[in-house]
Amino acid sequence: GNDAVIVVLLDKGADVNAQGGKYGNALQAASYGGHEQIVKLLLDKGADAHAQGGEYGNPFNSAAYSGHLRVLELLMS
């Protein structure tokens, strides 16, 4: 699924903290969607949990706004 695509992109040199789009970056988009495995993967690959940008400002706000408490816990760990 999406996990495999993300791994391939990151292994090919994609910037894990690239900015753009409605959610600002991939970690914010995954946080908003409640995609726990993708959040873990992005964090393991060096995604910045405090990166600013996008509609919700940062991954914490994205997860909180959409009610994904487990994602918030992942971001805080």
MARGULO-475278 format. One record per residue (C-alpha): residue number from 1; residue in one letter; z, x, y. Coordinates in steps of 0.02 Angstrom, whole numbers, plus 50000, padded with zeros to 5 digits. Each point is the difference from the previous one (the first is absolute). Layout:
BEGIN
<rec><n>NUM</n><res>A</res><Z>Z</Z><X>X</X><Y>Y</Y></rec>
...
# end
This chain:
BEGIN
<rec><n>1</n><res>G</res><Z>50000</Z><X>50000</X><Y>50000</Y></rec>
<rec><n>2</n><res>N</res><Z>50035</Z><X>50052</X><Y>50178</Y></rec>
<rec><n>3</n><res>D</res><Z>50120</Z><X>50136</X><Y>49945</Y></rec>
<rec><n>4</n><res>A</res><Z>49861</Z><X>50096</X><Y>49914</Y></rec>
<rec><n>5</n><res>V</res><Z>49885</Z><X>49984</X><Y>50150</Y></rec>
<rec><n>6</n><res>I</res><Z>50136</Z><X>50064</X><Y>50116</Y></rec>
<rec><n>7</n><res>V</res><Z>50036</Z><X>50149</X><Y>49887</Y></rec>
<rec><n>8</n><res>V</res><Z>49815</Z><X>50047</X><Y>49996</Y></rec>
<rec><n>9</n><res>L</res><Z>49985</Z><X>49987</X><Y>50189</Y></rec>
<rec><n>10</n><res>L</res><Z>50155</Z><X>50104</X><Y>50031</Y></rec>
<rec><n>11</n><res>D</res><Z>49949</Z><X>50129</X><Y>49870</Y></rec>
<rec><n>12</n><res>K</res><Z>49832</Z><X>50015</X><Y>50089</Y></rec>
<rec><n>13</n><res>G</res><Z>50088</Z><X>50040</X><Y>50164</Y></rec>
<rec><n>14</n><res>A</res><Z>50025</Z><X>49832</X><Y>50085</Y></rec>
<rec><n>15</n><res>D</res><Z>50136</Z><X>50007</X><Y>50135</Y></rec>
<rec><n>16</n><res>V</res><Z>50150</Z><X>49901</X><Y>49935</Y></rec>
<rec><n>17</n><res>N</res><Z>50053</Z><X>49970</X><Y>50181</Y></rec>
<rec><n>18</n><res>A</res><Z>49829</Z><X>49953</X><Y>50072</Y></rec>
<rec><n>19</n><res>Q</res><Z>50016</Z><X>49872</X><Y>50138</Y></rec>
<rec><n>20</n><res>G</res><Z>49891</Z><X>49846</X><Y>50021</Y></rec>
<rec><n>21</n><res>G</res><Z>49979</Z><X>49816</X><Y>49964</Y></rec>
<rec><n>22</n><res>K</res><Z>50114</Z><X>49851</X><Y>50023</Y></rec>
<rec><n>23</n><res>Y</res><Z>50149</Z><X>50081</X><Y>49914</Y></rec>
<rec><n>24</n><res>G</res><Z>49986</Z><X>50173</X><Y>50077</Y></rec>
<rec><n>25</n><res>N</res><Z>49997</Z><X>50098</X><Y>49837</Y></rec>
<rec><n>26</n><res>A</res><Z>49999</Z><X>49980</X><Y>49811</Y></rec>
<rec><n>27</n><res>L</res><Z>50190</Z><X>50005</X><Y>49983</Y></rec>
<rec><n>28</n><res>Q</res><Z>50021</Z><X>49858</X><Y>50124</Y></rec>
<rec><n>29</n><res>A</res><Z>49866</Z><X>49896</X><Y>49913</Y></rec>
<rec><n>30</n><res>A</res><Z>50082</Z><X>50027</X><Y>49830</Y></rec>
<rec><n>31</n><res>S</res><Z>50171</Z><X>49962</X><Y>50074</Y></rec>
<rec><n>32</n><res>Y</res><Z>49939</Z><X>49838</X><Y>50077</Y></rec>
<rec><n>33</n><res>G</res><Z>49920</Z><X>49948</X><Y>49836</Y></rec>
<rec><n>34</n><res>G</res><Z>50155</Z><X>50042</X><Y>49896</Y></rec>
<rec><n>35</n><res>H</res><Z>49904</Z><X>50122</X><Y>49890</Y></rec>
<rec><n>36</n><res>E</res><Z>50148</Z><X>50100</X><Y>49935</Y></rec>
<rec><n>37</n><res>Q</res><Z>49903</Z><X>50119</X><Y>49887</Y></rec>
<rec><n>38</n><res>I</res><Z>49878</Z><X>50043</X><Y>50139</Y></rec>
<rec><n>39</n><res>V</res><Z>50143</Z><X>50027</X><Y>50123</Y></rec>
<rec><n>40</n><res>K</res><Z>50082</Z><X>50119</X><Y>49875</Y></rec>
<rec><n>41</n><res>L</res><Z>49835</Z><X>50090</X><Y>49972</Y></rec>
<rec><n>42</n><res>L</res><Z>49965</Z><X>50021</X><Y>50186</Y></rec>
<rec><n>43</n><res>L</res><Z>50177</Z><X>50062</X><Y>50034</Y></rec>
<rec><n>44</n><res>D</res><Z>49987</Z><X>50124</X><Y>49855</Y></rec>
<rec><n>45</n><res>K</res><Z>49837</Z><X>50063</X><Y>50077</Y></rec>
<rec><n>46</n><res>G</res><Z>50085</Z><X>50031</X><Y>50168</Y></rec>
<rec><n>47</n><res>A</res><Z>49973</Z><X>49839</X><Y>50097</Y></rec>
<rec><n>48</n><res>D</res><Z>50108</Z><X>49993</X><Y>50157</Y></rec>
<rec><n>49</n><res>A</res><Z>50116</Z><X>49850</X><Y>49987</Y></rec>
<rec><n>50</n><res>H</res><Z>50033</Z><X>50013</X><Y>50187</Y></rec>
<rec><n>51</n><res>A</res><Z>49818</Z><X>50003</X><Y>50057</Y></rec>
<rec><n>52</n><res>Q</res><Z>49969</Z><X>49884</X><Y>50147</Y></rec>
<rec><n>53</n><res>G</res><Z>49851</Z><X>49886</X><Y>50029</Y></rec>
<rec><n>54</n><res>G</res><Z>49920</Z><X>49841</X><Y>49941</Y></rec>
<rec><n>55</n><res>E</res><Z>50048</Z><X>49820</X><Y>50026</Y></rec>
<rec><n>56</n><res>Y</res><Z>50179</Z><X>50019</X><Y>49937</Y></rec>
<rec><n>57</n><res>G</res><Z>50039</Z><X>50171</X><Y>50074</Y></rec>
<rec><n>58</n><res>N</res><Z>50056</Z><X>50092</X><Y>49842</Y></rec>
<rec><n>59</n><res>P</res><Z>50018</Z><X>49977</X><Y>49811</Y></rec>
<rec><n>60</n><res>F</res><Z>50180</Z><X>49938</X><Y>50016</Y></rec>
<rec><n>61</n><res>N</res><Z>49950</Z><X>49858</X><Y>50116</Y></rec>
<rec><n>62</n><res>S</res><Z>49849</Z><X>49959</X><Y>49891</Y></rec>
<rec><n>63</n><res>A</res><Z>50108</Z><X>49980</X><Y>49845</Y></rec>
<rec><n>64</n><res>A</res><Z>50138</Z><X>49906</X><Y>50091</Y></rec>
<rec><n>65</n><res>Y</res><Z>49879</Z><X>49880</X><Y>50085</Y></rec>
<rec><n>66</n><res>S</res><Z>49924</Z><X>49954</X><Y>49833</Y></rec>
<rec><n>67</n><res>G</res><Z>50168</Z><X>49991</X><Y>49909</Y></rec>
<rec><n>68</n><res>H</res><Z>49978</Z><X>50143</X><Y>49877</Y></rec>
<rec><n>69</n><res>L</res><Z>50178</Z><X>50063</X><Y>49982</Y></rec>
<rec><n>70</n><res>R</res><Z>49962</Z><X>50116</X><Y>49853</Y></rec>
<rec><n>71</n><res>V</res><Z>49867</Z><X>50087</X><Y>50104</Y></rec>
<rec><n>72</n><res>L</res><Z>50127</Z><X>50022</X><Y>50140</Y></rec>
<rec><n>73</n><res>E</res><Z>50117</Z><X>50083</X><Y>49874</Y></rec>
<rec><n>74</n><res>L</res><Z>49860</Z><X>50117</X><Y>49946</Y></rec>
<rec><n>75</n><res>L</res><Z>49962</Z><X>50046</X><Y>50180</Y></rec>
<rec><n>76</n><res>M</res><Z>50183</Z><X>50039</X><Y>50034</Y></rec>
<rec><n>77</n><res>S</res><Z>50025</Z><X>50107</X><Y>49844</Y></rec>
# end
